[in-house]
Amino acid sequence: MKRTLSTLLIIVMLTGCVSLKPSDRGFLKELEGYGVTSEEYAIKKPGLAGALNFLPGIGNFYLAVGSGQPEQWALGLLNLLVWPYSIVWGVPGAAIDAITINKKATVDYYRYDPKGKEAYANMIAVTKE
């Protein structure tokens, strides 16, 4: 039983983090130079995600819904299986993942949404003047 629990713990710790690609990090830095913050297009609340993970995996399930992060379903299930121990890494992990999801949403807005692309083009045009 201890071996299984240890294995699950290692899997959970290695699979939890949502990350930004280097190109997304660079683009976000550029946007921040124009005064854009990652909270402007936030789709998830970090405090809520962390608080919900006091319950078994619920914070990860919250992050999975509508965020394009299907791995959060698996992480939530794993946190459910090792609850209450998962509170130790699940609460801060969910809050950090929510922040990263919000950064991705901001990058995606300015890269792919027509209104965001137009706003980005306007930012560039203003700085060239």
C-alpha positions as a Markdown table, in Angstrom:
| # | Residue | x | y | z |
|---|---|---|---|---|
| 1 | Met | 0.0 | 0.0 | 0.0 |
| 2 | Lys | 2.8 | 2.4 | 0.9 |
| 3 | Arg | 4.5 | 1.7 | -2.5 |
| 4 | Thr | 1.3 | 2.4 | -4.4 |
| 5 | Leu | 0.7 | 5.6 | -2.5 |
| 6 | Ser | 4.3 | 6.7 | -3.1 |
| 7 | Thr | 4.0 | 6.0 | -6.8 |
| 8 | Leu | 0.8 | 8.0 | -7.0 |
| 9 | Leu | 2.4 | 10.8 | -5.1 |
| 10 | Ile | 5.3 | 11.0 | -7.5 |
| 11 | Ile | 2.9 | 10.9 | -10.5 |
| 12 | Val | 0.8 | 13.7 | -9.1 |
| 13 | Met | 3.8 | 15.9 | -8.3 |
| 14 | Leu | 5.2 | 15.4 | -11.8 |
| 15 | Thr | 2.0 | 15.9 | -13.8 |
| 16 | Gly | 0.5 | 18.9 | -12.0 |
| 17 | Cys | 1.9 | 22.0 | -13.5 |
| 18 | Val | 0.4 | 23.9 | -16.4 |
| 19 | Ser | 3.2 | 25.7 | -18.2 |
| 20 | Leu | 3.7 | 28.4 | -20.8 |
| 21 | Lys | 5.8 | 27.7 | -23.9 |
| 22 | Pro | 8.9 | 29.9 | -24.3 |
| 23 | Ser | 7.2 | 31.8 | -27.1 |
| 24 | Asp | 4.2 | 32.5 | -25.0 |
| 25 | Arg | 6.4 | 33.7 | -22.1 |
| 26 | Gly | 8.1 | 36.1 | -24.6 |
| 27 | Phe | 4.8 | 37.4 | -26.0 |
| 28 | Leu | 3.4 | 37.9 | -22.5 |
| 29 | Lys | 6.5 | 39.9 | -21.6 |
| 30 | Glu | 6.0 | 42.0 | -24.7 |
| 31 | Leu | 2.3 | 42.5 | -23.7 |
| 32 | Glu | 3.3 | 43.5 | -20.2 |
| 33 | Gly | 5.6 | 46.1 | -21.8 |
| 34 | Tyr | 2.5 | 47.6 | -23.3 |
| 35 | Gly | 0.7 | 47.6 | -19.9 |
| 36 | Val | -1.3 | 44.5 | -20.3 |
| 37 | Thr | -1.7 | 42.3 | -17.3 |
| 38 | Ser | -2.6 | 38.6 | -17.3 |
| 39 | Glu | -5.6 | 39.3 | -15.0 |
| 40 | Glu | -7.3 | 41.3 | -17.8 |
| 41 | Tyr | -8.5 | 38.1 | -19.5 |
| 42 | Ala | -8.5 | 35.8 | -16.5 |
| 43 | Ile | -10.8 | 32.8 | -16.8 |
| 44 | Lys | -10.0 | 31.2 | -13.5 |
| 45 | Lys | -9.7 | 32.5 | -9.9 |
| 46 | Pro | -6.5 | 31.3 | -8.2 |
| 47 | Gly | -7.9 | 31.7 | -4.7 |
| 48 | Leu | -11.0 | 29.7 | -5.6 |
| 49 | Ala | -9.0 | 27.0 | -7.3 |
| 50 | Gly | -6.8 | 26.6 | -4.2 |
| 51 | Ala | -9.6 | 26.7 | -1.8 |
| 52 | Leu | -11.6 | 24.1 | -3.8 |
| 53 | Asn | -8.7 | 21.7 | -3.6 |
| 54 | Phe | -9.2 | 21.3 | 0.2 |
| 55 | Leu | -12.0 | 19.0 | -1.1 |
| 56 | Pro | -10.6 | 16.0 | -3.0 |
| 57 | Gly | -9.6 | 17.2 | -6.5 |
| 58 | Ile | -12.4 | 19.7 | -6.9 |
| 59 | Gly | -10.0 | 22.6 | -7.5 |
| 60 | Asn | -8.5 | 20.7 | -10.5 |
| 61 | Phe | -11.9 | 19.9 | -11.8 |
| 62 | Tyr | -12.8 | 23.6 | -11.6 |
| 63 | Leu | -9.6 | 24.3 | -13.6 |
| 64 | Ala | -10.4 | 21.7 | -16.2 |
| 65 | Val | -13.9 | 23.1 | -17.1 |
| 66 | Gly | -13.7 | 25.6 | -19.9 |
| 67 | Ser | -9.9 | 26.1 | -19.8 |
| 68 | Gly | -8.7 | 23.8 | -22.5 |
| 69 | Gln | -6.6 | 21.9 | -19.9 |
| 70 | Pro | -7.8 | 18.3 | -20.0 |
| 71 | Glu | -4.9 | 17.1 | -17.9 |
| 72 | Gln | -6.5 | 18.8 | -14.9 |
| 73 | Trp | -9.2 | 16.1 | -15.0 |
| 74 | Ala | -6.6 | 13.4 | -14.5 |
| 75 | Leu | -4.8 | 15.4 | -11.8 |
| 76 | Gly | -8.1 | 15.9 | -10.0 |
| 77 | Leu | -8.8 | 12.2 | -10.1 |
| 78 | Leu | -5.3 | 11.5 | -8.7 |
| 79 | Asn | -5.8 | 14.1 | -6.0 |
| 80 | Leu | -9.1 | 12.4 | -5.2 |
| 81 | Leu | -7.4 | 9.1 | -4.8 |
| 82 | Val | -4.8 | 10.3 | -2.3 |
| 83 | Trp | -6.9 | 12.7 | -0.4 |
| 84 | Pro | -6.4 | 14.1 | 2.3 |
| 85 | Tyr | -2.6 | 14.0 | 1.6 |
| 86 | Ser | -3.2 | 15.7 | -1.7 |
| 87 | Ile | -4.1 | 18.9 | 0.1 |
| 88 | Val | -0.4 | 19.5 | 0.7 |
| 89 | Trp | 0.4 | 19.9 | -3.0 |
| 90 | Gly | -3.1 | 20.3 | -4.4 |
| 91 | Val | -4.0 | 23.6 | -2.8 |
| 92 | Pro | -0.9 | 25.6 | -3.9 |
| 93 | Gly | -0.7 | 23.7 | -7.2 |
| 94 | Ala | -4.2 | 24.6 | -8.2 |
| 95 | Ala | -3.6 | 28.3 | -7.4 |
| 96 | Ile | -0.4 | 28.3 | -9.5 |
| 97 | Asp | -2.1 | 26.5 | -12.3 |
| 98 | Ala | -5.0 | 29.0 | -12.3 |
| 99 | Ile | -2.5 | 31.9 | -12.7 |
| 100 | Thr | -0.8 | 30.1 | -15.6 |
| 101 | Ile | -4.1 | 29.3 | -17.2 |
| 102 | Asn | -4.9 | 33.1 | -17.0 |
| 103 | Lys | -1.6 | 34.0 | -18.6 |
| 104 | Lys | -2.3 | 31.5 | -21.5 |
| 105 | Ala | -5.8 | 33.0 | -21.9 |
| 106 | Thr | -4.3 | 36.5 | -22.2 |
| 107 | Val | -1.7 | 35.3 | -24.8 |
| 108 | Asp | -4.4 | 33.5 | -26.7 |
| 109 | Tyr | -6.7 | 36.5 | -26.7 |
| 110 | Tyr | -4.0 | 38.8 | -28.3 |
| 111 | Arg | -2.8 | 36.1 | -30.7 |
| 112 | Tyr | -6.0 | 34.5 | -32.0 |
| 113 | Asp | -9.1 | 36.5 | -31.1 |
| 114 | Pro | -9.8 | 39.1 | -33.9 |
| 115 | Lys | -10.5 | 41.9 | -31.3 |
| 116 | Gly | -7.3 | 41.0 | -29.4 |
| 117 | Lys | -5.2 | 41.0 | -32.6 |
| 118 | Glu | -6.6 | 44.4 | -33.5 |
| 119 | Ala | -5.8 | 45.7 | -30.0 |
| 120 | Tyr | -2.3 | 44.3 | -30.3 |
| 121 | Ala | -1.8 | 45.9 | -33.7 |
| 122 | Asn | -3.0 | 49.3 | -32.2 |
| 123 | Met | -0.5 | 48.9 | -29.3 |
| 124 | Ile | 2.3 | 48.4 | -31.8 |
| 125 | Ala | 1.2 | 51.3 | -34.0 |
| 126 | Val | 1.0 | 53.7 | -31.0 |
| 127 | Thr | 4.5 | 52.9 | -29.9 |
| 128 | Lys | 5.9 | 53.5 | -33.5 |
| 129 | Glu | 4.4 | 57.0 | -33.6 |
